[in-house]
């Protein structure tokens, strides 16, 4: 990384508002580099960047790159983007965000990468907090905000880096893991991978790159298939799950008050800890906690300290995050955008004692929504009341003519509300005291949660 940054004083980010970009912005800003950036959508992240005193242009134009010594861009930017086209013609040194992470991870001799279709941000956050509270002083790259560090990243002084590793477009294959945590493998990003076999093949390549230890979900069939197919068997393999055949497993699960859950933790069929507690609901979060415990213990954390940290963990940003209450209605925001995530998250909320569960879902990408429309119908139907907003195309154009209204029409009783500013009056008119409203999606639907509670974004 030193060679890449030789002579560099000013770094410009194209797409600075991305959750994957912000940790790098934080790190480079803390290291004294002059930062600027651009985006085409105001968001929580662009506000945080502005609060750091960094200039952000909200229109992506060729002139924005003037004066930069290095340009970092995200692959989410379309190839014909005016600013990106100008950058490529400029002769200024350029690097894609994931290539930069490649340089960064090489600095650490104990790089722990968290991958999987669901749960990456929560587990990366949980593990970072676990190691931090145990005095291990880790660095971290997270795809969401962790309140314990008040940010998306952290620079520690130890040789340990906890890094969220995303499979989209094979981005994680550019990382250098010493330990890999495989949470699950599900049918996402098939607009890129096309088939589940190609997706599993990429996870296999990532696991093969891992030098030391693989911690994996032994209850997930796709993950087990990948692990069993690995050619290099010299690594250390640690499984976790609910099945007693795993190295770590949870049993005797009990719901506590609110959304807290307790469970017993076993290791190699011996009780490791009785009544461990997490403050976030859902069996999927118990699995995330087991992965965290396994990784923490491998890194020298005492079990009592690891369990205490799990209880302290209040979740990652936009992962069943409490936004506030209004007229006795609880408002949460969540990042779920795949039917399995939607189903499990709504199921967890449904079991938490609210009168009625409302979901306000913003579908993301046309291809995913059309391909999984039946699965979305079934998952969203877990809620008592369903509101669908317009599909956020993201990196895609709508060649299918399928809309958010079409998805709403598939779900009994669902309401389609095209514009986010119309969501608040509908919710305040129809939701009742004791209900919970969850905004759900990986786009900007979280703005609706804030508008409901505060009247503005």
Protein Blocks (a to p, Z undefined) as FASTA:
>chain_A
ZZmmgoiabdcdehilbmklmmmmmmmmmnopacddddfbdcfklmmmmmnopacdfbdc
fklmgoiabdcddfkbcfklmklmmmmmnopacddfklmmmmmmmmpcbdcddedjehkl
mmmmmmmmmmmmnonopadddfbdcfklopabdcdfbfbdcddddfehhlmmmpccfbdc
dfbdcdehklmnopaklmmmmmmmmmmmpmkbccddfkbmklmmmmmmpmblmbccdddd
jbfkbmbdcehiacdehjbccddddeehiafbghiacfbecjklmmmmmmmmmmmmmnop
afklmmmmmmmpgbjehiapafbdcehiacdddfbfbfklmmmmmmmmmmnopabdcddd
ddehjklmmmmmmmmmmmmmmpmbdcdddddekjaccfkopafklmmmmpghiacdfblk
lmmmmmmmmmcghiacddedjblmmmmmmmmmnopZZ
